[in-house]
Amino acid sequence: MDATATRLEQELLVDARRQAERVTGRAREQVAQSLAAMRAQVAAEREAQLAEAHHEAEVQARSVAARARLDERRHWLLLREQCFEGLFGGVLAALESGVGIDRERSLRELLHEALEAVGPGPVTLRVGPAAAALLSEAAIAEVQAQAWPAGGRGAAVRRVVEESLRPGVVVESADGSRVFDNTYATRLARLRDSLRAMVAESLPAMESDDHA
């Protein structure tokens, strides 16, 4: 009786131990699976955070580069404008002072152009003292005949000397309806866009990076 009970208890203990081992094994497997899933999730989240941080860094880097390119181009344009202004100022000063040019011939050409623009008829020619010394009545009549070959040669050209007038000529019709300012300053202003384009072609272009 006692021996039978002892064997039964031993069998029960062995069976319990086996069940415990099976339960423990399944638990270990579940823990290992859960741990692996958790590690995979943490790694994925870390990769996502790293990717987001990398993307934000790239966006910020592109923004900084774009601002740098904008500042560089703004500075370049400012320098180019300063170059233009200095060049135009130098050209105007040279023209008005008569340095390096045939002053009388230049004034004749300005007058010819102005007479053609206003057209035949009585006109008033306004000039400064320096131009008046070079444009005699005979010179004015000669230019008038060239500018108005088909008529208007006998029309009166009244010369008026104005102390404050800048170098060049101004021609105005007798009724005041047509005025052509052909002083060097005004003529250069009319040619400004063409001169800017001409000078711009000779200046080195600024290299730009259009990559985003």
Backbone as a chain_set.jsonl record, in Angstrom:
{"seq": "MDATATRLEQELLVDARRQAERVTGRAREQVAQSLAAMRAQVAAEREAQLAEAHHEAEVQARSVAARARLDERRHWLLLREQCFEGLFGGVLAALESGVGIDRERSLRELLHEALEAVGPGPVTLRVGPAAAALLSEAAIAEVQAQAWPAGGRGAAVRRVVEESLRPGVVVESADGSRVFDNTYATRLARLRDSLRAMVAESLPAMESDDHA", "coords": {"N": [[0.84, -1.196, 0.0], [1.853, 1.208, 0.899], [4.06, 1.274, -0.771], [2.873, 1.333, -3.228], [1.621, 3.833, -3.135], [3.816, 5.434, -2.988], [5.03, 5.008, -5.509], [3.047, 6.087, -7.122], [3.042, 8.748, -6.35], [5.579, 9.41, -7.224], [5.308, 9.108, -9.975], [3.415, 11.057, -10.435], [4.9, 13.301, -9.751], [6.903, 13.183, -11.671], [5.391, 13.502, -13.983], [4.336, 16.024, -13.499], [6.654, 17.471, -13.486], [7.441, 17.22, -16.159], [5.323, 18.529, -17.459], [5.711, 21.034, -16.387], [8.164, 21.646, -17.482], [7.478, 21.729, -20.189], [5.659, 23.882, -20.174], [7.386, 25.876, -19.248], [9.204, 25.921, -21.376], [7.569, 26.763, -23.49], [6.961, 29.269, -22.502], [9.478, 30.441, -22.475], [9.966, 30.508, -25.223], [7.92, 32.268, -26.062], [8.688, 34.558, -24.664], [11.168, 35.009, -25.893], [10.309, 35.474, -28.517], [8.722, 37.753, -28.135], [10.649, 39.507, -27.172], [12.333, 39.664, -29.404], [10.566, 40.827, -31.247], [10.12, 43.249, -29.973], [12.687, 44.316, -30.01], [13.009, 44.554, -32.796], [11.013, 46.45, -33.367], [11.961, 48.64, -31.882], [14.371, 49.075, -33.285], [13.338, 49.72, -35.807], [11.938, 52.053, -35.206], [14.066, 53.619, -34.394], [15.522, 53.791, -36.798], [13.639, 55.143, -38.321], [13.513, 57.591, -36.955], [16.151, 58.407, -37.301], [16.176, 58.657, -40.084], [14.293, 60.7, -40.421], [15.571, 62.762, -39.025], [17.824, 62.997, -40.649], [16.615, 63.812, -43.033], [15.529, 66.293, -42.24], [17.904, 67.596, -41.68], [18.997, 67.704, -44.25], [17.104, 69.316, -45.513], [17.424, 71.708, -44.084], [20.08, 72.199, -44.743], [19.863, 72.623, -47.527], [18.281, 74.893, -47.478], [19.969, 76.738, -46.227], [22.027, 76.788, -48.136], [20.618, 77.807, -50.322], [19.965, 80.372, -49.41], [22.528, 81.374, -49.19], [23.329, 81.363, -51.89], [21.492, 83.215, -52.871], [22.241, 85.533, -51.475], [24.8, 85.809, -52.506], [24.271, 86.256, -55.227], [22.806, 88.638, -55.012], [24.783, 90.323, -54.033], [26.561, 90.236, -56.166], [24.994, 91.436, -58.217], [24.74, 93.993, -57.138], [27.407, 94.853, -57.17], [27.779, 94.81, -59.921], [25.994, 96.799, -60.743], [27.201, 98.988, -59.542], [29.516, 99.016, -61.019], [28.475, 99.608, -63.568], [27.383, 102.182, -63.073], [29.692, 103.593, -62.406], [31.074, 103.386, -64.819], [29.313, 104.666, -66.68], [29.246, 107.191, -65.538], [31.915, 107.937, -65.889], [32.103, 107.921, -68.689], [30.262, 109.949, -69.363], [31.443, 112.166, -68.112], [33.812, 112.333, -69.585], [32.799, 112.895, -72.144], [31.479, 115.338, -71.734], [33.593, 116.953, -70.989], [35.112, 116.901, -73.204], [37.329, 115.371, -73.596], [39.45, 113.437, -75.532], [37.83, 113.439, -77.801], [36.604, 114.805, -80.929], [35.466, 117.766, -80.489], [34.004, 119.785, -81.945], [33.102, 118.379, -84.216], [31.573, 116.418, -82.933], [29.547, 117.999, -81.761], [28.325, 119.008, -84.061], [27.247, 116.644, -85.081], [25.413, 116.045, -83.073], [23.684, 118.213, -83.338], [22.759, 117.844, -85.958], [21.341, 115.447, -85.682], [19.359, 116.284, -83.873], [18.01, 118.298, -85.349], [16.955, 116.756, -87.446], [15.19, 115.186, -85.94], [13.314, 117.047, -84.934], [12.39, 118.266, -87.253], [11.86, 120.105, -90.402], [11.613, 123.686, -90.323], [11.055, 126.803, -88.528], [13.186, 127.039, -85.75], [14.44, 126.915, -82.37], [17.666, 126.971, -81.169], [19.305, 125.818, -78.462], [22.211, 126.26, -76.632], [25.183, 125.763, -74.649], [27.797, 127.97, -73.361], [30.359, 126.944, -74.178], [29.717, 125.247, -76.323], [28.561, 127.125, -78.008], [30.761, 128.575, -78.81], [31.919, 126.906, -80.62], [29.991, 126.215, -82.488], [29.377, 128.011, -85.001], [27.48, 130.546, -86.832], [27.718, 129.94, -89.51], [28.473, 127.252, -89.415], [26.181, 126.162, -88.268], [24.285, 126.693, -90.285], [25.315, 125.071, -92.297], [25.026, 122.482, -91.218], [22.264, 122.503, -90.984], [21.435, 122.52, -93.664], [22.275, 119.984, -94.394], [20.733, 118.361, -92.726], [18.12, 118.974, -93.447], [17.622, 118.394, -96.365], [15.644, 118.381, -98.328], [14.046, 120.53, -97.952], [13.327, 123.445, -96.003], [15.687, 124.746, -95.648], [15.842, 127.471, -95.628], [14.6, 128.123, -93.324], [14.431, 129.758, -90.19], [16.97, 129.474, -87.765], [17.238, 130.033, -84.605], [19.697, 130.903, -82.427], [20.314, 130.394, -79.03], [22.106, 131.173, -76.211], [22.685, 129.526, -73.25], [23.73, 129.754, -70.006], [23.53, 127.792, -68.011], [23.076, 125.416, -69.301], [23.8, 122.037, -69.935], [26.637, 120.443, -71.561], [26.21, 119.982, -75.073], [23.334, 119.996, -77.262], [20.079, 121.549, -77.583], [17.135, 121.427, -79.35], [14.269, 123.161, -80.341], [10.998, 123.417, -81.627], [9.433, 126.302, -83.178], [6.838, 126.741, -82.22], [6.903, 125.374, -79.91], [5.977, 122.784, -79.72], [7.511, 120.597, -80.315], [10.343, 119.203, -78.951], [13.729, 118.45, -78.764], [16.019, 117.116, -76.803], [19.339, 116.98, -76.906], [21.592, 116.909, -75.341], [24.689, 115.714, -73.968], [24.296, 114.289, -71.61], [21.538, 113.61, -71.651], [21.394, 112.212, -74.037], [23.078, 110.06, -73.507], [21.587, 108.886, -71.528], [19.396, 107.981, -73.011], [20.615, 106.005, -74.447], [21.231, 104.217, -72.549], [20.193, 101.601, -71.869], [21.01, 100.071, -74.09], [23.761, 100.391, -73.915], [24.191, 99.23, -71.44], [23.565, 96.545, -71.997], [25.585, 95.993, -73.82], [27.899, 96.341, -72.265], [27.406, 94.432, -70.32], [27.748, 92.061, -71.695], [30.479, 91.903, -71.861], [31.259, 91.502, -69.296], [32.173, 89.076, -66.835], [30.07, 86.264, -66.362], [28.092, 85.372, -63.513], [28.566, 82.363, -61.857], [26.005, 80.075, -61.229], [24.215, 77.931, -58.998], [21.738, 75.79, -59.548], [20.677, 73.616, -58.328], [18.362, 72.027, -56.192]], "CA": [[0.0, 0.0, 0.0], [2.763, 2.345, 0.981], [4.915, 1.259, -1.951], [2.035, 1.787, -4.352], [1.446, 5.278, -2.985], [5.095, 6.084, -3.298], [5.214, 5.006, -6.96], [2.074, 7.026, -7.714], [3.538, 10.104, -6.104], [6.728, 9.637, -8.099], [4.804, 9.295, -11.333], [2.788, 12.38, -10.488], [5.96, 14.287, -9.733], [7.561, 13.156, -12.98], [4.456, 14.104, -14.953], [4.265, 17.456, -13.22], [7.914, 18.068, -13.924], [7.405, 17.298, -17.619], [4.406, 19.609, -17.839], [6.355, 22.297, -16.027], [9.208, 21.902, -18.479], [6.814, 22.159, -21.435], [5.15, 25.246, -19.964], [8.549, 26.771, -19.185], [9.752, 26.033, -22.724], [6.699, 27.649, -24.277], [7.11, 30.63, -21.971], [10.751, 30.965, -22.973], [9.795, 30.833, -26.644], [7.105, 33.481, -26.159], [9.515, 35.684, -24.218], [12.159, 35.267, -26.934], [9.61, 36.088, -29.648], [8.338, 39.115, -27.738], [11.876, 40.301, -27.101], [12.784, 39.911, -30.781], [9.631, 41.788, -31.846], [10.363, 44.545, -29.36], [13.942, 44.822, -30.557], [12.763, 44.958, -34.184], [10.237, 47.686, -33.334], [12.867, 49.706, -31.441], [15.294, 49.346, -34.384], [12.589, 50.409, -36.864], [11.681, 53.414, -34.744], [15.334, 54.341, -34.432], [15.807, 54.078, -38.207], [12.704, 56.184, -38.769], [13.954, 58.845, -36.358], [17.385, 58.805, -37.974], [15.815, 59.103, -41.44], [13.637, 62.008, -40.289], [16.604, 63.73, -38.669], [18.648, 63.202, -41.842], [15.825, 64.611, -43.968], [15.478, 67.658, -41.73], [19.232, 68.171, -41.859], [19.147, 68.008, -45.675], [16.25, 70.471, -45.804], [18.084, 72.878, -43.532], [21.288, 72.465, -45.532], [19.446, 73.226, -48.802], [17.81, 76.24, -47.193], [21.15, 77.57, -45.995], [22.708, 76.947, -49.424], [19.805, 78.698, -51.166], [20.156, 81.738, -48.91], [23.888, 81.781, -49.545], [23.337, 81.691, -53.322], [20.739, 84.453, -53.051], [23.09, 86.636, -50.997], [25.909, 85.948, -53.455], [23.763, 86.899, -56.448], [22.471, 90.026, -54.686], [26.043, 91.058, -53.942], [27.065, 90.341, -57.54], [24.21, 92.444, -58.938], [25.103, 95.301, -56.583], [28.718, 95.209, -57.721], [27.632, 95.091, -61.346], [25.371, 98.118, -60.87], [28.22, 99.977, -59.211], [30.401, 99.061, -62.186], [27.757, 100.343, -64.61], [27.285, 103.592, -62.711], [31.018, 104.179, -62.533], [31.403, 103.47, -66.241], [28.5, 105.714, -67.303], [29.704, 108.478, -65.02], [33.182, 108.248, -66.54], [31.837, 108.244, -70.103], [29.62, 111.264, -69.43], [32.438, 113.179, -67.758], [34.729, 112.474, -70.716], [32.083, 113.561, -73.235], [31.2, 116.738, -71.41], [34.853, 117.697, -70.922], [35.702, 116.904, -74.539], [38.586, 114.625, -73.606], [39.544, 112.316, -76.46], [36.872, 113.505, -78.909], [36.58, 116.023, -81.741], [34.312, 118.458, -79.909], [33.181, 120.444, -82.967], [32.431, 117.346, -85.011], [30.56, 115.804, -82.076], [28.414, 118.928, -81.637], [27.646, 119.024, -85.359], [26.443, 115.431, -85.181], [24.286, 116.197, -82.155], [22.77, 119.179, -83.943], [22.165, 117.189, -87.128], [20.359, 114.494, -85.168], [18.256, 117.026, -83.269], [17.245, 118.949, -86.42], [16.184, 115.71, -88.105], [14.126, 114.733, -85.044], [12.284, 118.088, -84.827], [11.824, 118.472, -88.584], [12.072, 121.434, -90.999], [10.798, 124.79, -89.838], [11.746, 127.684, -87.585], [13.508, 126.367, -84.488], [15.357, 127.57, -81.441], [18.784, 126.113, -80.793], [19.863, 126.209, -77.171], [23.55, 125.705, -76.404], [25.967, 126.392, -73.596], [28.858, 128.853, -73.883], [31.418, 126.201, -74.862], [29.192, 124.806, -77.621], [28.334, 128.311, -78.833], [32.044, 128.984, -79.377], [32.284, 125.99, -81.699], [28.925, 126.184, -83.495], [29.163, 129.339, -85.575], [26.291, 130.655, -87.685], [28.009, 129.23, -90.759], [28.438, 125.815, -89.119], [24.774, 125.804, -88.054], [23.638, 126.69, -91.605], [25.795, 123.897, -93.037], [24.367, 121.296, -90.654], [20.844, 122.628, -91.314], [21.268, 122.097, -95.06], [22.447, 118.53, -94.449], [19.634, 117.699, -92.018], [16.861, 119.209, -94.172], [18.009, 118.582, -97.772], [14.479, 118.534, -99.213], [13.317, 121.764, -97.642], [13.591, 123.988, -94.681], [17.006, 125.369, -95.559], [15.694, 128.898, -95.344], [13.933, 128.327, -92.04], [15.299, 130.426, -89.225], [17.466, 128.733, -86.607], [17.624, 131.067, -83.629], [20.596, 130.343, -81.418], [20.225, 130.999, -77.696], [23.162, 130.667, -75.336], [22.241, 129.396, -71.859], [24.882, 129.469, -69.157], [23.343, 126.602, -67.179], [22.808, 124.232, -70.106], [24.895, 121.073, -69.956], [27.217, 120.298, -72.907], [25.341, 119.372, -76.063], [22.397, 120.941, -77.88], [18.639, 121.321, -77.444], [16.429, 122.066, -80.465], [12.837, 123.259, -80.058], [10.243, 124.065, -82.705], [9.028, 127.665, -82.829], [5.596, 126.724, -81.446], [7.137, 124.641, -78.66], [5.314, 121.471, -79.715], [8.515, 119.541, -80.453], [11.619, 119.521, -78.304], [14.661, 117.325, -78.775], [17.172, 117.365, -75.933], [20.467, 116.157, -77.341], [22.791, 117.098, -74.528], [25.37, 114.429, -73.775], [23.681, 113.577, -70.482], [20.257, 113.04, -72.076], [21.643, 111.222, -75.095], [23.617, 108.876, -72.862], [20.463, 108.246, -70.821], [18.603, 107.269, -74.01], [21.379, 104.835, -74.887], [21.65, 103.495, -71.346], [19.871, 100.168, -71.942], [21.872, 99.449, -75.097], [25.112, 100.367, -73.377], [24.212, 98.232, -70.367], [23.627, 95.226, -72.617], [26.897, 95.858, -74.437], [28.879, 96.168, -71.193], [27.111, 93.173, -69.636], [28.324, 90.967, -72.485], [31.92, 91.845, -71.628], [31.511, 91.162, -67.907], [32.042, 87.633, -66.58], [28.786, 85.878, -65.768], [28.216, 84.73, -62.206], [28.174, 80.955, -61.876], [24.901, 79.837, -60.299], [23.885, 76.527, -58.756], [20.285, 75.707, -59.523], [20.222, 72.384, -57.695], [17.602, 72.262, -54.972]], "C": [[0.866, 1.232, 0.0], [3.641, 2.417, -0.252], [4.16, 1.762, -3.175], [1.874, 3.289, -4.326], [2.721, 6.005, -3.366], [5.322, 6.134, -4.796], [4.285, 6.01, -7.638], [2.548, 8.467, -7.539], [4.713, 10.427, -7.026], [6.288, 9.879, -9.545], [4.163, 10.682, -11.495], [3.848, 13.489, -10.535], [6.677, 14.37, -11.09], [6.688, 13.831, -14.034], [4.374, 15.611, -14.765], [5.529, 18.161, -13.705], [7.94, 18.216, -15.442], [6.504, 18.436, -18.097], [5.028, 20.98, -17.552], [7.43, 22.664, -17.053], [8.605, 22.383, -19.803], [6.304, 23.599, -21.313], [6.302, 26.248, -19.953], [9.157, 26.971, -20.578], [8.917, 26.963, -23.604], [6.842, 29.106, -23.821], [8.405, 31.264, -22.478], [10.646, 31.351, -24.449], [9.01, 32.132, -26.834], [7.907, 34.715, -25.752], [10.53, 36.049, -25.291], [11.52, 35.948, -28.146], [9.229, 37.535, -29.345], [9.549, 40.033, -27.704], [12.39, 40.638, -28.494], [11.889, 40.936, -31.461], [9.88, 43.186, -31.293], [11.656, 45.165, -29.893], [13.778, 45.299, -31.997], [12.007, 46.28, -34.246], [11.118, 48.866, -32.927], [13.829, 50.082, -32.568], [14.597, 50.115, -35.509], [12.323, 51.857, -36.483], [12.96, 54.25, -34.782], [15.707, 54.715, -35.864], [14.912, 55.184, -38.735], [13.122, 57.541, -38.227], [15.231, 59.356, -37.018], [17.096, 59.334, -39.384], [15.174, 60.486, -41.396], [14.657, 63.086, -39.956], [17.501, 64.042, -39.865], [17.923, 64.064, -42.865], [15.766, 66.069, -43.53], [16.825, 68.353, -41.902], [19.462, 68.563, -43.322], [18.329, 69.236, -46.06], [16.91, 71.752, -45.299], [19.338, 73.235, -44.324], [20.935, 73.115, -46.87], [18.981, 74.66, -48.591], [18.979, 77.2, -46.979], [21.889, 77.825, -47.307], [21.948, 77.906, -50.341], [19.968, 80.146, -50.716], [21.542, 82.26, -49.266], [23.971, 82.167, -51.021], [22.606, 82.995, -53.591], [21.573, 85.656, -52.627], [24.242, 86.89, -51.966], [25.444, 86.662, -54.723], [23.403, 88.364, -56.195], [23.734, 90.884, -54.63], [26.638, 91.269, -55.333], [26.325, 91.424, -58.321], [24.537, 93.846, -58.446], [26.445, 95.76, -57.136], [28.619, 95.551, -59.204], [27.009, 96.463, -61.565], [26.375, 99.218, -60.561], [29.209, 100.136, -60.359], [29.764, 99.853, -63.32], [27.749, 101.845, -64.311], [28.629, 104.286, -62.845], [31.418, 104.373, -63.992], [30.634, 104.599, -66.915], [28.941, 107.095, -66.838], [31.006, 108.897, -65.682], [33.001, 108.642, -67.996], [31.232, 109.638, -70.22], [30.615, 112.376, -69.119], [33.404, 113.42, -68.912], [34.065, 113.207, -71.873], [31.89, 115.051, -72.943], [32.478, 117.577, -71.335], [35.543, 117.772, -72.276], [37.007, 116.15, -74.639], [38.505, 113.47, -74.604], [38.554, 112.343, -77.606], [37.07, 114.808, -79.679], [35.321, 116.776, -81.349], [33.424, 119.09, -80.983], [32.415, 119.416, -83.797], [31.311, 116.692, -84.205], [29.331, 116.693, -81.953], [27.635, 119.022, -82.946], [26.742, 117.794, -85.506], [25.228, 115.495, -84.256], [23.237, 117.139, -82.748], [22.048, 118.563, -85.133], [21.053, 116.235, -86.678], [19.136, 115.209, -84.595], [17.389, 117.704, -84.325], [16.402, 117.927, -87.176], [14.996, 115.282, -87.263], [12.991, 115.756, -84.973], [11.619, 118.33, -86.178], [11.987, 119.903, -89.067], [11.11, 122.482, -90.439], [11.587, 125.657, -88.884], [11.964, 126.975, -86.244], [14.393, 127.266, -83.64], [16.422, 126.56, -81.038], [19.374, 126.639, -79.494], [21.191, 125.489, -76.974], [24.193, 126.41, -75.219], [27.074, 127.232, -74.189], [29.935, 128.104, -74.659], [30.956, 125.744, -76.239], [28.982, 125.987, -78.55], [29.625, 128.768, -79.498], [32.445, 128.121, -80.561], [31.243, 125.935, -82.813], [28.636, 127.605, -83.973], [27.897, 129.362, -86.413], [26.494, 129.882, -88.983], [27.938, 127.716, -90.53], [27.002, 125.347, -88.938], [24.045, 125.717, -89.387], [24.048, 125.46, -92.412], [25.112, 122.619, -92.523], [22.884, 121.313, -90.997], [20.575, 122.149, -92.737], [21.403, 120.581, -95.194], [21.265, 117.795, -93.815], [18.316, 117.832, -92.76], [17.166, 119.414, -95.659], [16.826, 118.857, -98.685], [13.715, 119.819, -98.96], [13.688, 122.239, -96.252], [14.942, 124.655, -94.551], [16.903, 126.843, -95.193], [15.03, 129.181, -94.021], [14.926, 128.897, -91.033], [15.675, 129.473, -88.095], [18.003, 129.781, -85.627], [18.468, 130.441, -82.528], [20.492, 131.123, -80.111], [21.293, 130.354, -76.82], [22.652, 130.679, -73.896], [23.419, 128.941, -71.001], [24.754, 128.132, -68.419], [23.146, 125.311, -67.977], [24.03, 123.313, -70.116], [25.408, 120.899, -71.383], [26.32, 119.493, -73.839], [24.439, 120.424, -76.666], [20.965, 120.545, -77.54], [17.957, 122.103, -78.562], [14.937, 122.009, -80.176], [12.138, 123.97, -81.223], [9.725, 125.414, -82.222], [7.762, 127.687, -81.979], [5.733, 125.938, -80.142], [6.537, 123.254, -78.608], [6.306, 120.309, -79.794], [9.827, 120.015, -79.85], [12.488, 118.261, -78.341], [15.902, 117.709, -77.977], [18.285, 116.417, -76.345], [21.749, 116.581, -76.625], [23.419, 115.725, -74.306], [24.709, 113.607, -72.664], [22.391, 112.89, -70.901], [20.462, 111.972, -73.14], [22.186, 109.923, -74.494], [22.515, 108.129, -72.111], [19.593, 107.461, -71.789], [19.293, 105.987, -74.448], [21.734, 103.911, -73.728], [21.406, 101.989, -71.446], [20.775, 99.443, -72.938], [23.304, 99.343, -74.587], [25.243, 99.344, -72.259], [24.344, 96.824, -70.946], [25.012, 94.975, -73.208], [27.967, 95.595, -73.375], [28.677, 94.827, -70.499], [27.712, 91.983, -70.37], [29.819, 90.802, -72.224], [32.263, 91.496, -70.193], [31.375, 89.659, -67.718], [30.719, 87.327, -65.909], [29.021, 85.191, -64.439], [27.745, 83.295, -62.318], [27.078, 80.742, -60.841], [24.64, 78.348, -60.184], [22.388, 76.428, -58.605], [19.773, 74.439, -58.881], [19.494, 72.692, -56.407], [18.248, 71.539, -53.82]], "O": [[0.661, 2.168, -0.773], [3.94, 3.51, -0.733], [4.687, 2.486, -4.019], [1.975, 3.952, -5.359], [2.689, 7.064, -3.993], [5.754, 7.16, -5.323], [4.668, 6.69, -8.59], [2.465, 9.285, -8.455], [4.839, 11.539, -7.538], [6.827, 10.741, -10.239], [4.332, 11.368, -12.504], [3.707, 14.475, -11.259], [7.008, 15.45, -11.581], [7.163, 14.614, -14.857], [4.345, 16.374, -15.73], [5.491, 19.267, -14.245], [8.411, 19.231, -15.956], [6.855, 19.197, -18.999], [4.902, 21.929, -18.326], [7.583, 23.824, -17.435], [9.122, 23.294, -20.45], [6.487, 24.419, -22.213], [6.22, 27.318, -20.557], [9.577, 28.078, -20.916], [9.433, 27.806, -24.338], [6.844, 30.035, -24.629], [8.443, 32.436, -22.855], [11.166, 32.384, -24.871], [9.373, 32.981, -27.648], [7.829, 35.766, -26.388], [10.744, 37.227, -25.58], [12.092, 36.869, -28.73], [9.391, 38.424, -30.181], [9.491, 41.18, -28.146], [12.832, 41.759, -28.743], [12.378, 41.815, -32.17], [9.858, 44.174, -32.027], [11.72, 46.359, -30.186], [14.338, 46.326, -32.38], [12.316, 47.135, -35.076], [11.051, 49.941, -33.521], [14.084, 51.265, -32.793], [15.17, 51.035, -36.093], [12.458, 52.768, -37.3], [12.942, 55.424, -35.151], [16.159, 55.832, -36.117], [15.351, 56.05, -39.492], [13.091, 58.536, -38.952], [15.388, 60.551, -37.265], [17.686, 60.321, -39.824], [15.472, 61.341, -42.229], [14.626, 64.18, -40.52], [17.892, 65.19, -40.078], [18.524, 64.937, -43.49], [15.933, 66.975, -44.346], [16.887, 69.539, -42.225], [20.043, 69.61, -43.607], [18.784, 70.086, -46.825], [16.949, 72.758, -46.007], [19.63, 74.409, -44.552], [21.614, 74.044, -47.308], [19.248, 75.536, -49.413], [18.979, 78.323, -47.482], [22.329, 78.945, -47.564], [22.551, 78.714, -51.047], [20.095, 81.045, -51.547], [21.712, 83.432, -49.601], [24.599, 83.166, -51.372], [23.031, 83.792, -54.427], [21.615, 86.67, -53.323], [24.615, 88.036, -52.216], [26.125, 87.554, -55.231], [23.654, 89.227, -57.037], [23.755, 92.016, -55.113], [27.155, 92.344, -55.641], [26.948, 92.234, -59.007], [24.607, 94.784, -59.24], [26.602, 96.917, -57.525], [29.288, 96.465, -59.685], [27.427, 97.207, -62.453], [26.403, 100.251, -61.23], [29.68, 101.237, -60.642], [30.425, 100.671, -63.96], [28.064, 102.666, -65.172], [28.713, 105.414, -63.331], [32.019, 105.383, -64.357], [31.221, 105.403, -67.64], [29.004, 108.042, -67.622], [31.192, 110.071, -66.002], [33.647, 109.567, -68.487], [31.638, 110.422, -71.078], [30.626, 113.41, -69.788], [33.776, 114.559, -69.191], [34.693, 114.048, -72.517], [32.112, 115.902, -73.804], [32.444, 118.78, -71.592], [36.438, 118.591, -72.484], [37.72, 116.263, -75.636], [37.605, 112.633, -74.53], [38.442, 111.354, -78.331], [37.623, 115.778, -79.161], [34.231, 116.46, -81.825], [32.203, 118.939, -80.93], [31.221, 119.575, -84.047], [30.227, 116.442, -84.731], [28.202, 116.209, -82.03], [26.407, 119.106, -82.93], [25.616, 117.895, -85.993], [24.141, 115.048, -84.622], [22.038, 116.875, -82.66], [20.841, 118.75, -85.289], [19.959, 116.233, -87.243], [18.004, 114.777, -84.813], [16.163, 117.69, -84.217], [15.251, 118.206, -87.512], [13.913, 115.041, -87.795], [11.822, 115.371, -84.953], [10.413, 118.572, -86.24], [12.221, 120.812, -88.271], [9.954, 122.193, -90.129], [12.684, 125.281, -88.471], [11.04, 126.387, -85.681], [14.999, 128.225, -84.118], [16.116, 125.443, -80.622], [19.877, 127.76, -79.433], [21.284, 124.271, -77.128], [23.795, 127.512, -74.84], [27.277, 127.212, -75.403], [30.382, 128.583, -75.7], [31.706, 125.836, -77.211], [29.201, 125.871, -79.756], [29.602, 129.287, -80.614], [33.224, 128.552, -81.411], [31.58, 125.64, -83.96], [27.778, 128.303, -83.432], [27.304, 128.315, -86.676], [25.569, 129.251, -89.494], [27.4, 126.986, -91.364], [26.638, 124.265, -89.397], [23.273, 124.785, -89.612], [23.231, 124.877, -93.125], [24.675, 121.783, -93.314], [22.3, 120.264, -91.27], [19.592, 121.45, -92.983], [20.721, 119.966, -96.014], [20.846, 116.743, -94.298], [17.484, 116.925, -92.721], [16.982, 120.521, -96.166], [16.988, 119.506, -99.719], [12.803, 120.146, -99.72], [14.282, 121.516, -95.452], [15.314, 125.089, -93.461], [17.781, 127.389, -94.524], [14.902, 130.339, -93.624], [16.107, 128.552, -91.036], [14.83, 128.766, -87.544], [19.088, 130.332, -85.815], [18.011, 129.563, -81.795], [20.572, 132.352, -80.095], [21.364, 129.13, -76.71], [22.236, 131.72, -73.387], [24.018, 127.892, -71.237], [25.744, 127.426, -68.225], [23.058, 124.231, -67.394], [25.159, 123.772, -70.287], [24.675, 121.184, -72.33], [25.751, 118.471, -73.457], [24.738, 121.616, -76.594], [20.67, 119.385, -77.251], [18.177, 123.305, -78.705], [14.4, 120.961, -79.815], [12.619, 124.982, -81.733], [9.591, 125.647, -81.021], [7.616, 128.549, -81.112], [4.784, 125.851, -79.363], [6.578, 122.604, -77.564], [5.995, 119.186, -79.397], [10.345, 121.079, -80.19], [12.044, 117.165, -77.997], [16.72, 118.517, -78.417], [18.186, 115.205, -76.156], [22.832, 116.609, -77.209], [22.752, 114.699, -74.443], [24.583, 112.387, -72.771], [22.162, 111.73, -70.558], [19.78, 110.947, -73.14], [21.808, 108.828, -74.911], [22.508, 106.899, -72.062], [19.097, 106.389, -71.44], [18.636, 105.001, -74.78], [22.457, 102.932, -73.91], [22.296, 101.191, -71.148], [21.249, 98.339, -72.667], [23.977, 98.334, -74.799], [26.268, 98.672, -72.136], [25.129, 96.012, -70.455], [25.546, 93.871, -73.104], [28.833, 94.739, -73.555], [29.643, 94.16, -70.131], [28.135, 91.01, -69.745], [30.362, 89.704, -72.349], [33.422, 91.22, -69.885], [30.545, 89.029, -68.374], [30.294, 88.038, -64.998], [30.028, 84.508, -64.254], [26.65, 83.035, -62.816], [27.209, 81.183, -59.699], [24.818, 77.596, -61.142], [21.826, 76.93, -57.631], [18.567, 74.192, -58.879], [19.945, 73.519, -55.615], [17.758, 71.61, -52.694]]}, "num_chains": 1, "name": "protein.A"}
